Amino acid sequence: RLQQGRPLAYWGAGRHTRKRSAHLIAHGHHPDVWIDIDPKKIGNVVVGTRVVAPEWLRQTEKPFVLSYVANHGARELIASELEAMDYRNGIDYLMVG
């Protein structure tokens, strides 16, 4: 899925997500954007890449999303939001956190 040529978005811009995603980044899978809902993080740059709100994902050509958020209940909320934007689990996104 990472080799499809689609933009890559990592959902979660916090310390835990950065730590969890470090292996993929080290192997050349740097995200095009970080997605986060925290207004304090949106607009910041994390590991050289900007943090944007989930609305950024509303594009004609869908990016591939890896969600690293593992907080209680967050996985379901993120999946619900992605599904509402017509993203399909396993095809357009994976919950990896």
TINUTI-546588 format. One record per atom (N, C-alpha, C): z, y, x; atom name; residue number from 1; residue in one letter. Coordinates in steps of 0.001 Angstrom, whole numbers, plus 524288, in hexadecimal, padded with zeros to 5 digits. Example, Ala and Ser with C-alpha at 12.3 -4.5 7.8 and 13.67 -1.06 7.14 Angstrom:
2
{up 81E78	north 7E9C6	east 83386	site N	pos 1	code A}
{up 81E78	north 7EE6C	east 8300C	site CA	pos 1	code A}
{up 81E78	north 7F31C	east 83390	site C	pos 1	code A}
{up 81BA8	north 7F736	east 83232	site N	pos 2	code S}
{up 81BE4	north 7FBDC	east 83566	site CA	pos 2	code S}
{up 81EBE	north 8001E	east 83264	site C	pos 2	code S}
REM end
This chain:
97
{up 80000	north 7FB46	east 80336	site N	pos 1	code R}
{up 80000	north 80000	east 80000	site CA	pos 1	code R}
{up 80000	north 804F3	east 8035C	site C	pos 1	code R}
{up 8026A	north 804B8	east 807E1	site N	pos 2	code L}
{up 802AB	north 80957	east 80B39	site CA	pos 2	code L}
{up 7FD78	north 80A8C	east 80DD7	site C	pos 2	code L}
{up 7F9DF	north 806EB	east 80DD4	site N	pos 3	code Q}
{up 7F4E4	north 80796	east 81084	site CA	pos 3	code Q}
{up 7F07F	north 80935	east 80CD0	site C	pos 3	code Q}
{up 7F1B0	north 80AF5	east 8081A	site N	pos 4	code Q}
{up 7EDC4	north 80C34	east 8042D	site CA	pos 4	code Q}
{up 7EB0A	north 8116F	east 80508	site C	pos 4	code Q}
{up 7ED19	north 8149F	east 8087D	site N	pos 5	code G}
{up 7EAD1	north 819C7	east 80940	site CA	pos 5	code G}
{up 7ECC4	north 81DD2	east 8055B	site C	pos 5	code G}
{up 7F075	north 81C57	east 8020B	site N	pos 6	code R}
{up 7F2BB	north 8200D	east 7FE56	site CA	pos 6	code R}
{up 7F6F6	north 82333	east 80118	site C	pos 6	code R}
{up 7F7F1	north 827F9	east 7FF3E	site N	pos 7	code P}
{up 7FC72	north 82AD5	east 80156	site CA	pos 7	code P}
{up 80161	north 82791	east 80075	site C	pos 7	code P}
{up 80527	north 82831	east 803E7	site N	pos 8	code L}
{up 809FC	north 82528	east 803AD	site CA	pos 8	code L}
{up 80E8F	north 828D5	east 802AA	site C	pos 8	code L}
{up 811A5	north 82793	east 7FEB8	site N	pos 9	code A}
{up 8163C	north 82AB5	east 7FD63	site CA	pos 9	code A}
{up 81B12	north 82740	east 7FDAC	site C	pos 9	code A}
{up 81F21	north 8293F	east 8003D	site N	pos 10	code Y}
{up 82427	north 82690	east 8005C	site CA	pos 10	code Y}
{up 827CC	north 82975	east 7FCA6	site C	pos 10	code Y}
{up 829EF	north 826A7	east 7F8D7	site N	pos 11	code W}
{up 82D79	north 82917	east 7F512	site CA	pos 11	code W}
{up 832F5	north 828C2	east 7F743	site C	pos 11	code W}
{up 83543	north 82D5C	east 7F802	site N	pos 12	code G}
{up 83A71	north 82DE0	east 7FA46	site CA	pos 12	code G}
{up 839FC	north 830AA	east 7FF75	site C	pos 12	code G}
{up 83CA5	north 834FD	east 80001	site N	pos 13	code A}
{up 83C55	north 83800	east 804E0	site CA	pos 13	code A}
{up 84194	north 8386A	east 80791	site C	pos 13	code A}
{up 8452B	north 8351B	east 805FB	site N	pos 14	code G}
{up 84A65	north 83536	east 8084A	site CA	pos 14	code G}
{up 84AC5	north 831F7	east 80D3D	site C	pos 14	code G}
{up 84F4E	north 8322B	east 80F92	site N	pos 15	code R}
{up 8505B	north 82F77	east 81481	site CA	pos 15	code R}
{up 84F71	north 82998	east 8141A	site C	pos 15	code R}
{up 8512F	north 82726	east 80FD7	site N	pos 16	code H}
{up 8509A	north 8217F	east 80F44	site CA	pos 16	code H}
{up 84AD5	north 81FF4	east 80EE9	site C	pos 16	code H}
{up 847D0	north 822EE	east 80C09	site N	pos 17	code T}
{up 84237	north 821CA	east 80B97	site CA	pos 17	code T}
{up 83F87	north 8226D	east 810D2	site C	pos 17	code T}
{up 840D5	north 8267B	east 813A5	site N	pos 18	code R}
{up 83E6E	north 8273F	east 818CB	site CA	pos 18	code R}
{up 83FAF	north 822AF	east 81C6A	site C	pos 18	code R}
{up 84477	north 820D0	east 81C1E	site N	pos 19	code K}
{up 845FC	north 81C59	east 81F5C	site CA	pos 19	code K}
{up 8430F	north 81769	east 81DB4	site C	pos 19	code K}
{up 842A7	north 81682	east 81898	site N	pos 20	code R}
{up 83FFC	north 811DA	east 81699	site CA	pos 20	code R}
{up 83A21	north 811F2	east 817C2	site C	pos 20	code R}
{up 837D7	north 8168A	east 817CE	site N	pos 21	code S}
{up 8322A	north 816FA	east 81893	site CA	pos 21	code S}
{up 830A2	north 81779	east 81E52	site C	pos 21	code S}
{up 83459	north 817F5	east 821CB	site N	pos 22	code A}
{up 83338	north 818DB	east 82759	site CA	pos 22	code A}
{up 82FBD	north 814A0	east 829B5	site C	pos 22	code A}
{up 83077	north 80FD3	east 82811	site N	pos 23	code H}
{up 82D52	north 80B83	east 82A31	site CA	pos 23	code H}
{up 8278A	north 80C3B	east 828CF	site C	pos 23	code H}
{up 8266F	north 80D82	east 823E6	site N	pos 24	code L}
{up 820F7	north 80E5A	east 82257	site CA	pos 24	code L}
{up 81EA3	north 81318	east 82518	site C	pos 24	code L}
{up 821B0	north 81732	east 82589	site N	pos 25	code I}
{up 81FCB	north 81BE5	east 82834	site CA	pos 25	code I}
{up 81E91	north 81A9E	east 82DE2	site C	pos 25	code I}
{up 821F6	north 817A4	east 83062	site N	pos 26	code A}
{up 82121	north 81622	east 835DA	site CA	pos 26	code A}
{up 81C2B	north 812E4	east 8368C	site C	pos 26	code A}
{up 81A7E	north 81056	east 8325F	site N	pos 27	code H}
{up 815C2	north 80D22	east 83290	site CA	pos 27	code H}
{up 8110D	north 80FE5	east 83026	site C	pos 27	code H}
{up 81152	north 8151F	east 82FF3	site N	pos 28	code G}
{up 80CC8	north 81832	east 82E5E	site CA	pos 28	code G}
{up 80C34	north 8194A	east 82895	site C	pos 28	code G}
{up 8101B	north 81800	east 8256C	site N	pos 29	code H}
{up 80FC9	north 818FC	east 81FCC	site CA	pos 29	code H}
{up 8131A	north 81DBB	east 81E60	site C	pos 29	code H}
{up 81180	north 8222C	east 8206F	site N	pos 30	code H}
{up 81442	north 82711	east 81F6C	site CA	pos 30	code H}
{up 812B6	north 82907	east 81A04	site C	pos 30	code H}
{up 8167E	north 82AC1	east 816E3	site N	pos 31	code P}
{up 81518	north 82C95	east 811A4	site CA	pos 31	code P}
{up 81218	north 831B9	east 811CC	site C	pos 31	code P}
{up 80ED2	north 83276	east 80DDE	site N	pos 32	code D}
{up 80C33	north 8377E	east 80D2B	site CA	pos 32	code D}
{up 80FF5	north 83B6B	east 80AC5	site C	pos 32	code D}
{up 813A1	north 83970	east 807A6	site N	pos 33	code V}
{up 817CD	north 83CA5	east 80555	site CA	pos 33	code V}
{up 81C99	north 83942	east 80484	site C	pos 33	code V}
{up 82110	north 83BE8	east 80435	site N	pos 34	code W}
{up 825ED	north 8398A	east 8025D	site CA	pos 34	code W}
{up 826A3	north 83B98	east 7FCD7	site C	pos 34	code W}
{up 82843	north 8384B	east 7F93A	site N	pos 35	code I}
{up 82952	north 839DC	east 7F3D5	site CA	pos 35	code I}
{up 82F3C	north 83A0A	east 7F31F	site C	pos 35	code I}
{up 8312B	north 83E2A	east 7F095	site N	pos 36	code D}
{up 836BE	north 83E78	east 7EF72	site CA	pos 36	code D}
{up 8378F	north 841E5	east 7EAAF	site C	pos 36	code D}
{up 83BE7	north 84104	east 7E7FB	site N	pos 37	code I}
{up 83D24	north 84434	east 7E364	site CA	pos 37	code I}
{up 84123	north 8486F	east 7E49F	site C	pos 37	code I}
{up 84372	north 84842	east 7E937	site N	pos 38	code D}
{up 8476C	north 84C11	east 7EAC0	site CA	pos 38	code D}
{up 844DA	north 85143	east 7EC19	site C	pos 38	code D}
{up 845E6	north 8555C	east 7E905	site N	pos 39	code P}
{up 8437A	north 85A73	east 7EA0E	site CA	pos 39	code P}
{up 844A8	north 85C87	east 7EF86	site C	pos 39	code P}
{up 8490E	north 85AE7	east 7F1DB	site N	pos 40	code K}
{up 84A6B	north 85CB0	east 7F71E	site CA	pos 40	code K}
{up 846E2	north 85A41	east 7FB45	site C	pos 40	code K}
{up 84483	north 855C2	east 7FA09	site N	pos 41	code K}
{up 84119	north 85315	east 7FDC9	site CA	pos 41	code K}
{up 83B59	north 85495	east 7FD1E	site C	pos 41	code K}
{up 839C7	north 855C0	east 7F84B	site N	pos 42	code I}
{up 8344C	north 85706	east 7F72D	site CA	pos 42	code I}
{up 832B9	north 85BE3	east 7FA3C	site C	pos 42	code I}
{up 82E58	north 85B76	east 7FCEB	site N	pos 43	code G}
{up 82C69	north 85FBF	east 8002A	site CA	pos 43	code G}
{up 82DE8	north 85F34	east 805DF	site C	pos 43	code G}
{up 831C2	north 85BEE	east 806FF	site N	pos 44	code N}
{up 8334D	north 85B00	east 80C6A	site CA	pos 44	code N}
{up 82F51	north 8577B	east 80F1F	site C	pos 44	code N}
{up 82FCE	north 85722	east 8143A	site N	pos 45	code V}
{up 82C8B	north 8539C	east 81755	site CA	pos 45	code V}
{up 83024	north 84F7E	east 819B6	site C	pos 45	code V}
{up 82ED3	north 84A8A	east 818D9	site N	pos 46	code V}
{up 831E0	north 84625	east 81AC9	site CA	pos 46	code V}
{up 82E5B	north 842DF	east 81E4A	site C	pos 46	code V}
{up 82FF6	north 8420D	east 82302	site N	pos 47	code V}
{up 82CEF	north 83F0B	east 826DA	site CA	pos 47	code V}
{up 8273E	north 840F1	east 826E0	site C	pos 47	code V}
{up 82693	north 8460F	east 826CA	site N	pos 48	code G}
{up 82167	north 84863	east 82724	site CA	pos 48	code G}
{up 81E38	north 8486F	east 8221F	site C	pos 48	code G}
{up 82090	north 846DC	east 81DCB	site N	pos 49	code T}
{up 81DBB	north 84673	east 818D5	site CA	pos 49	code T}
{up 820C0	north 84937	east 8148A	site C	pos 49	code T}
{up 81DEF	north 84BDF	east 8111D	site N	pos 50	code R}
{up 82086	north 84EF5	east 80D07	site CA	pos 50	code R}
{up 822C0	north 84B97	east 808AC	site C	pos 50	code R}
{up 826C3	north 84DBB	east 80638	site N	pos 51	code V}
{up 82951	north 84B3C	east 801BF	site CA	pos 51	code V}
{up 82755	north 84DFD	east 7FCD8	site C	pos 51	code V}
{up 82591	north 84AE6	east 7F911	site N	pos 52	code V}
{up 8237B	north 84D0B	east 7F438	site CA	pos 52	code V}
{up 82633	north 84A8D	east 7EF90	site C	pos 52	code V}
{up 8258C	north 84D01	east 7EB0E	site N	pos 53	code A}
{up 827BD	north 84AF8	east 7E630	site CA	pos 53	code A}
{up 8244F	north 84686	east 7E41D	site C	pos 53	code A}
{up 8266F	north 84335	east 7E0C3	site N	pos 54	code P}
{up 82367	north 83EDC	east 7DE9C	site CA	pos 54	code P}
{up 81E54	north 84082	east 7DBE3	site C	pos 54	code P}
{up 81E19	north 84539	east 7D9DF	site N	pos 55	code E}
{up 8195C	north 84711	east 7D738	site CA	pos 55	code E}
{up 8149D	north 846F4	east 7DACC	site C	pos 55	code E}
{up 8157C	north 84717	east 7DFEB	site N	pos 56	code W}
{up 81135	north 846D7	east 7E3B0	site CA	pos 56	code W}
{up 80DFE	north 841E2	east 7E2ED	site C	pos 56	code W}
{up 81076	north 83DD7	east 7E0E3	site N	pos 57	code L}
{up 80DD8	north 838D5	east 7E031	site CA	pos 57	code L}
{up 809E1	north 838D0	east 7DBBC	site C	pos 57	code L}
{up 809DD	north 83CDE	east 7D887	site N	pos 58	code R}
{up 8061F	north 83D30	east 7D42B	site CA	pos 58	code R}
{up 800D5	north 83EF6	east 7D641	site C	pos 58	code R}
{up 7FE00	north 83B47	east 7D872	site N	pos 59	code Q}
{up 7F8F2	north 83C5A	east 7DAC8	site CA	pos 59	code Q}
{up 7F4F4	north 8387A	east 7D8A9	site C	pos 59	code Q}
{up 7F00F	north 839FD	east 7D8F1	site N	pos 60	code T}
{up 7EBE8	north 83678	east 7D735	site CA	pos 60	code T}
{up 7EBCA	north 8319E	east 7DA9D	site C	pos 60	code T}
{up 7EBBF	north 8325A	east 7DFBE	site N	pos 61	code E}
{up 7EBEA	north 82DF0	east 7E359	site CA	pos 61	code E}
{up 7F195	north 82D12	east 7E4E5	site C	pos 61	code E}
{up 7F3EB	north 82901	east 7E2BB	site N	pos 62	code K}
{up 7F97B	north 82816	east 7E381	site CA	pos 62	code K}
{up 7FAC6	north 8269E	east 7E91C	site C	pos 62	code K}
{up 7FEC9	north 8291A	east 7EB45	site N	pos 63	code P}
{up 800D3	north 82754	east 7F04B	site CA	pos 63	code P}
{up 803A4	north 82221	east 7EF79	site C	pos 63	code P}
{up 80489	north 81F4A	east 7F3B1	site N	pos 64	code F}
{up 807BB	north 81A93	east 7F373	site CA	pos 64	code F}
{up 80D58	north 81C39	east 7F4A2	site C	pos 64	code F}
{up 81108	north 81A81	east 7F168	site N	pos 65	code V}
{up 81679	north 81C35	east 7F1CC	site CA	pos 65	code V}
{up 819F7	north 817AC	east 7F36C	site C	pos 65	code V}
{up 81D2A	north 818A1	east 7F761	site N	pos 66	code L}
{up 8215A	north 8150D	east 7F8D1	site CA	pos 66	code L}
{up 82676	north 817C3	east 7F77F	site C	pos 66	code L}
{up 82974	north 81585	east 7F3F3	site N	pos 67	code S}
{up 82E71	north 817D1	east 7F270	site CA	pos 67	code S}
{up 832D7	north 81530	east 7F575	site C	pos 67	code S}
{up 8357B	north 8184F	east 7F899	site N	pos 68	code Y}
{up 839D1	north 8165E	east 7FBC4	site CA	pos 68	code Y}
{up 83F22	north 817A4	east 7F964	site C	pos 68	code Y}
{up 83F47	north 81A2C	east 7F4F1	site N	pos 69	code V}
{up 8443A	north 81BC6	east 7F28B	site CA	pos 69	code V}
{up 846F1	north 816F0	east 7F062	site C	pos 69	code V}
{up 84BDC	north 8163E	east 7F1DB	site N	pos 70	code A}
{up 84EBB	north 81193	east 7F03D	site CA	pos 70	code A}
{up 853B5	north 812E2	east 7ED38	site C	pos 70	code A}
{up 85473	north 817C8	east 7EBC6	site N	pos 71	code N}
{up 85920	north 81945	east 7E8D3	site CA	pos 71	code N}
{up 85934	north 81675	east 7E394	site C	pos 71	code N}
{up 85DE5	north 8155C	east 7E1AE	site N	pos 72	code H}
{up 85E88	north 8129A	east 7DCB8	site CA	pos 72	code H}
{up 85B8E	north 81562	east 7D85C	site C	pos 72	code H}
{up 8580A	north 8129F	east 7D5D0	site N	pos 73	code G}
{up 85514	north 814C6	east 7D170	site CA	pos 73	code G}
{up 85032	north 817C8	east 7D2FD	site C	pos 73	code G}
{up 84FD9	north 81961	east 7D7DE	site N	pos 74	code A}
{up 84B64	north 81C98	east 7D98D	site CA	pos 74	code A}
{up 8464E	north 8198B	east 7D982	site C	pos 74	code A}
{up 8468A	north 814AA	east 7DB05	site N	pos 75	code R}
{up 841CE	north 8116F	east 7DB31	site CA	pos 75	code R}
{up 83F2C	north 81155	east 7D5CE	site C	pos 75	code R}
{up 8423D	north 8108E	east 7D1C3	site N	pos 76	code E}
{up 8401E	north 81057	east 7CC74	site CA	pos 76	code E}
{up 83DE9	north 8159E	east 7CAC8	site C	pos 76	code E}
{up 840A9	north 819D1	east 7CC12	site N	pos 77	code L}
{up 83ECA	north 81F0C	east 7CAA9	site CA	pos 77	code L}
{up 839AB	north 82059	east 7CD6C	site C	pos 77	code L}
{up 83948	north 81F04	east 7D25F	site N	pos 78	code I}
{up 83488	north 82019	east 7D55D	site CA	pos 78	code I}
{up 8300A	north 81CD1	east 7D33C	site C	pos 78	code I}
{up 830FD	north 817D9	east 7D24D	site N	pos 79	code A}
{up 82CE4	north 81475	east 7D024	site CA	pos 79	code A}
{up 82B0B	north 81684	east 7CADD	site C	pos 79	code A}
{up 82EAF	north 81847	east 7C7A5	site N	pos 80	code S}
{up 82D50	north 81A6C	east 7C288	site CA	pos 80	code S}
{up 829EE	north 81F53	east 7C313	site C	pos 80	code S}
{up 82B5F	north 822B0	east 7C6BC	site N	pos 81	code E}
{up 82857	north 82775	east 7C79A	site CA	pos 81	code E}
{up 822DE	north 82631	east 7C9A1	site C	pos 81	code E}
{up 82287	north 82283	east 7CD3B	site N	pos 82	code L}
{up 81D6C	north 820FC	east 7CF4B	site CA	pos 82	code L}
{up 81A0A	north 81E7B	east 7CB0C	site C	pos 82	code L}
{up 81C5A	north 81B1D	east 7C7F1	site N	pos 83	code E}
{up 8196A	north 81896	east 7C3AB	site CA	pos 83	code E}
{up 8177A	north 81CA6	east 7BFC3	site C	pos 83	code E}
{up 81A9D	north 820AB	east 7BEBF	site N	pos 84	code A}
{up 81902	north 824DA	east 7BB31	site CA	pos 84	code A}
{up 81451	north 827E2	east 7BD53	site C	pos 84	code A}
{up 813A0	north 827CC	east 7C284	site N	pos 85	code M}
{up 80F25	north 82A5A	east 7C4FC	site CA	pos 85	code M}
{up 80AA8	north 82682	east 7C5C9	site C	pos 85	code M}
{up 80B0E	north 821EF	east 7C35D	site N	pos 86	code D}
{up 806FC	north 81DEB	east 7C397	site CA	pos 86	code D}
{up 806AA	north 81B0E	east 7C8D2	site C	pos 86	code D}
{up 80ADE	north 81AFB	east 7CBC4	site N	pos 87	code Y}
{up 80B1F	north 817EF	east 7D091	site CA	pos 87	code Y}
{up 80CB2	north 8125E	east 7CF1A	site C	pos 87	code Y}
{up 80A7A	north 80E8B	east 7D1BD	site N	pos 88	code R}
{up 80B9A	north 80912	east 7D0A0	site CA	pos 88	code R}
{up 80E80	north 8069C	east 7D533	site C	pos 88	code R}
{up 812DA	north 8040D	east 7D3DA	site N	pos 89	code N}
{up 8160B	north 80174	east 7D7D0	site CA	pos 89	code N}
{up 812D4	north 7FD3F	east 7DA9A	site C	pos 89	code N}
{up 81314	north 7FD40	east 7DFC1	site N	pos 90	code G}
{up 81039	north 7F970	east 7E2D2	site CA	pos 90	code G}
{up 80AAF	north 7FB1F	east 7E42A	site C	pos 90	code G}
{up 808AC	north 7FEEE	east 7E14E	site N	pos 91	code I}
{up 80355	north 800E1	east 7E249	site CA	pos 91	code I}
{up 8037B	north 8067C	east 7E43B	site C	pos 91	code I}
{up 8069A	north 809BE	east 7E199	site N	pos 92	code D}
{up 806F7	north 80F45	east 7E30B	site CA	pos 92	code D}
{up 80C30	north 810A1	east 7E593	site C	pos 92	code D}
{up 81012	north 80D3B	east 7E4EC	site N	pos 93	code Y}
{up 81526	north 80E43	east 7E754	site CA	pos 93	code Y}
{up 8182C	north 80933	east 7E820	site C	pos 93	code Y}
{up 81BDE	north 80980	east 7EBBC	site N	pos 94	code L}
{up 81F8E	north 8053D	east 7ECAF	site CA	pos 94	code L}
{up 82501	north 8077D	east 7ED32	site C	pos 94	code L}
{up 828CF	north 804BE	east 7EB24	site N	pos 95	code M}
{up 82E45	north 80628	east 7EBBB	site CA	pos 95	code M}
{up 8304E	north 80321	east 7F073	site C	pos 95	code M}
{up 83114	north 805BF	east 7F4C8	site N	pos 96	code V}
{up 8327C	north 80307	east 7F99B	site CA	pos 96	code V}
{up 83800	north 8043C	east 7FB80	site C	pos 96	code V}
{up 83ABC	north 807BC	east 7F8DA	site N	pos 97	code G}
{up 83FFE	north 8093C	east 7FA69	site CA	pos 97	code G}
{up 84405	north 80577	east 7F890	site C	pos 97	code G}
REM end
